[in-house]
Amino acid sequence: MTGTRRRSILQLLSVLAATLVIAGLWPASSLGQGLSAEQVKKLKAATVFVKVQAGIATVTGSGFIVRAEDKTAYVITNLHVVDIPIAPAPGQTPQTVKRSVDVVLHSGTADERIATADIAAYDPTRDLAVLRISGIADLPAPIDPNDSPKLLETMPVFVCGFPFGQRLGTQKNPEISIGPASVSSIRTGPGGQVAMVQLNGALNPGNSGGPVVTAEGQLVGVAVATIKGAGIGFAIPQHEVASMLKGRAGPIRLVPAGTDYALDVLIIDPLQIVKSAAVLVRPVDGDLPPRPGPDGPTAMPDAKRVPLPIQAATSSGRAPVKLADDGKRALWVQVELTTSAGKVLSAPAEVKLGDVQRPATTNRADSPFTSGPMLPAPTDRLPAKGADTDLVDLNRNPEGFAGKAVEFDALTSCGLKARDDGYELELMAESLKPPSSLRVVVPKDIGLQLSDLGVTPEDTFAIRVKGDVRKPVRGDVRHTVEVRQVQFVDSDGKATATMKPETAPPAGPPTLAAVNRFPDKFQGKPLVLEAIYTGIGFAGSGFEVKIVNDNNVKPLNLDLFTSKTVGSRAEDEIPRGPQLARLSCTIERVSAKTGHGIVGVNKIEILDSRTGKVAKTLAADDKIIYPYEPPPRPPAAPKPAAAAAEDEADEPVAAKGTPWRLIAMIVGGLAVLLIGGCVVGLVVMSLRRGKGDAEVEDTRTGRRADASRGEPEPAPRPVARPNPRARQKPPAGPGNPPDAFPGFGE
């Protein structure tokens, strides 16, 4: 195609597209309309670079200003950007390390300014956080979180932020990046509101927390996640940001409080506009509460209103409640907030004892199964009425307690390290210092019970430990406390939960916790387990099923796999995010190497979070591929007692309990090596001598004769060597045709 013809076709297409735009049949934005220079300038000023330090760990992300007044600004980002795991330096503990958050305005430019931020509010359910910076003059204009755009699949959007963080900074803080994307799917929640915006475009690590905007500069949402290699990203919708700034309730937990119970509620109030709060409660029997409508949730009928005092220091409230005598440890709960702008009512949610309720607008559903023992409130203090032994005294003089039974109080975040003899439990004294002369080892069953609680490193609980002190083993300088029992205790020293090693699962239908603790007891039996499904992973040539319990903890003692058909369908058909699920499975074997139960899942049922009914079923009969594990070596047959005694009687007295046997073995080995080397050398010399006698060379012809036949070998064909003095032939050319030289013609 010629250049003139190509230009003519392009001009024709341009005229056709312009005609369609004028006629209203083609959106103007699809012609590549981008952001105006003024919008780009505003977005660059409002988008900030977020840097977080937690010990030796450093994380960077993005954020944007949503409110600016006087010299104070409020910045939206993702919670996972600022709530990073603490990595203490040597000599530090997680409790002594503080996070620092810096917000960089006009990052990478001559106008760059850095401000230290504090977390004004956070929402763990929606992965959002509000940062507050103060003392900054001439703040940029914010991005309006209340300007809601009309979303449409395929509409172009722009992602603002700092992908790959400091790696693109060229020895300084990086400049902002603005990249194109488009809306590929609009995912809605149970109430019909937008729950997640799926994007088709480049979202990279470091974009988290940055704004996603339309071509007109309206906020679409907050960049939060991406699927690596798929070119698919996700954004938290704009209305979640607006709702967070207006104040709302966060996770709710039903906990024991003395002889009764209480509801602990996180209050999300970054602008400090919530004046008062209350909870509406009713029993779980009877009809289900009404679903939220287009105008939001309505109050539950026949609900009891209980005041919820707010503690400003913790941004939470606690309301005393009573449970019915029907044995059901659950309530329907709504939270009512009174703000300066009016009342805010949360959607009804069923809250169970020990569970953490998460709002129904998210994909993560409340689990209908029980969640382990009741724990007291987190604390950094030991109970007033302590145990018999002081942990500090035990750590100072462990030798004095060796071989004795001890009982002491300590603080713990339930951190565990796998060891050959169980799990090493991380604990501290009230000074928040770990014992340097002790290693506290719990049996595997107690370790699995502690892991299932899902305690975060930031929370510490008071525990009472009972065990026996043993002397150091295997070169470890620390004494070992072999734990027999762990109790969680309240401020008065009263035990609220007790954990002991058990040999059999509790009575009743199998639960995920019981199967995780005792996989060998359920081997070969068909099981139906309820869990929270989080996704499918690839394990070699098979598919791994990823699940967590209701405390968001992966079962440490189970490895789940499914067939290729179920795994592929789950990837395609199950929405992104945690889903309440029912798994039909069988424990095929218990790994001899790890002790984990190897579970085959042949059916996955996704359940409705409100009704518990099956919403989707994935099942297949094809073969499940498990990771290969070599069979264990059979143990050596024990020697009969009589033979062992006879061998011992025949052993020389000098060899018993002395190093003479070892010395004799070393000397004998060296002698064998020396004699063997001499023999090999003699054999090689003999072979070489025989080969020389068998070959005879003819001195006249240079030929070799075979002594066995008496005939000379044929002489090798001489090889022609170039003569350096010979005349070089000139190359063929116009004056030297090829046929003028012998050998160059045809």
Summary of the structure (lengths in Angstrom):
residues: 746
radius of gyration: 37.6
end to end distance: 44.6
largest distance: 125.0
contacts: 2195
relative contact order: 0.06
helix: 19%
strand: 37%
